[in-house]
């Protein structure tokens, strides 16, 4: 520090204030720039460990996730959180647990031992969770919500997302709209919510619900193919003219079946997906109209709450808007033969 002070022509106290940020608002921008240039020239770095001992601040935020870090699809949550942390001078320490309770407990202990200033607990998809033992009371939940409430949390508004997808198809003139759903699984909260949005819009539009148009399948392209085969094998008068799929991978499977049967999307069959998955939705032929999960925005919100930049309700989770991404897979229903 004395070397930096000598090179910049200032006192060591001035160097300390500029490089630590404490009281630097009393120092002119020109002097601050001179000090930083001198520090870079002599290779001076702040000792973060010593600084944290002195200030009781580590400038680190812990983020515990199941497998968000290893899944490109959900990785934008981390990008949003990390961007906010960086903007405020914090470092994110990420621990991936693969969802194992023992690993979660160890992660909480390890991050607490590193004296992180806050924690974010994230899951790859919307679900209800039991908080791990020892998790600090001000932890923010990202893409999940605690079973008993009492914590700040943010999740996608999946019910309104399901309604928006169905509304897009109704607006295009469709009346026979199928919903290709996920398997029955209490952990997949989004399934029931998207289905509720689908039913809500059908009712609002005066369209009678047909149970034959609600088909479940595994949530990948194969599951979408099997479900689409079932739907397109229905008698002509009950066959759907549009299919809303639980996710984009299932929509990709529905595309495959349509193409194999000589159907043109959207001239003969309209298809809407969900998630706006990278390398799927925009790359299908034609590009898929879908509902986007607001991963990046949820990540930013969670980190802003963790840093105290934003206030949050601890009673109910924030429902983040899921915008429609309009592409080219929706059109009016085909004109019946003979009309």
Residue, then its C-alpha position, 0 to 999 in steps of 0.5 A: x500500500x505504501x508503494x501505491x501511495x508513493x506512485x500515486x502521490x497520495x497518503x496510504x489512508x487515501x489508497x485504503x479508502x479508494x481501494x476499499x470503497x469506504x469513504x471514497x466519495x470524499x475523494x475526487x474521481x481524478x485521484x481515485x483513477x490515479x490510485x487505481x492505475x498505480x495499484x495496477x502498475x505495482x500489482x497490488x491486490x486487496x487481501x480479501x481474507x484480511x478484509x473480511x476479518x476486519x469488516x466482518x463482510x465476505x462479499x460472498x453469496x451462497x447458492x445451493x441448487x439441485x442440478x441447475x448448474x449442469x442443465x443449460x436449460x435452467x442455467x439462465x437462473x444462475x446468469x441472472x443471479x450472478x449478474x446482480x451479484x457482480x453489479x453490487x460487488x459480490x461473488x456467488x459461491x455455487x454448490x450443486x447437490x443433485x437434490x440429495x438431502x445429505x449433500x444439501x445439509x453439507x452445503x449449508x454447513x460449508x457455506x455457513x462456515x465460509x460466512x457467506x452473507x446470504x443464501x439462495x436455494x434453487x431448484x431446476x423446476x417449479x416445486x414445493x420443497x422442505x427447507x434443509x436443516x440449518x438454512x438461514x432464515x433469510x434464505x431466498x427460494x428460487x424456482x421453488x417454494x417452501x411447503x410451509x411458507x415464511x420465506x421469500x420465494x419466486x416461481x413462474x406463474x404457470x397457471x397464467x402461462x397455461x391460460x396464455x397458451x390456450x388463449x392464443x389457440x382460441x384466438x386463432x379460431x380453434x375449438x378442439x384444443x388438446x393438452x399433452x400433459x406430464x405424468x401424474x406426479x405430486x412434485x411436478x407442480x407446473x402440470x396441475x397449474x398449466x392444466x388449470x389455466x387450460x381449463x379456465x380458458x376453455x370455460x371462458x370461451x364456452x368450449x366444452x371440455x373433452x377428456x379425450x383431448x387431455x393426454x399424459x406422457x413422459x416429458x420428452x420427445x418420445x412422450x410427445x410422439x406417443x401422446x400425439x399418436x393417440x390424439x390424431x387417431x381419434x375420430x375426425x369429429x373429435x380429433x384436435x386441430x391444435x395441441x398445447x404441450x406441457x413442454x417444448x420437447x413434447x411439442x417436438x415429438x408432436x411435430x414428428x408425428x404430424x410430419x409422418x402423417x403428412x400434416x403441415x404445421x400450422x396449416x393442418x395442425x397448430x402446436x404450442x409448447x412451453x419453456x422456450x427451450x434453447x436449441x429446440x423452440x426456435x430451431x423447429x420447422x416451423x419455429x415453435x410458438x411457446x411460453x417462456x419460463x422467466x429463468x433469468x428474471x427470477x434469478x435476478x429477483x432472487x439475488x436482489x432480495x438476498x442482497x436487500x436491494x428489493x423487498x419481498x413478501x414472506x407469506x406468498x411466493x412471487x409469481x413471475x410472468x411467463x411471456x408468450x413467444x410468438x413464432x410460426x406454429x399457430x394458424x387458423x384451424x383447417x377448413x373441413x373437407x367439402x365446405 
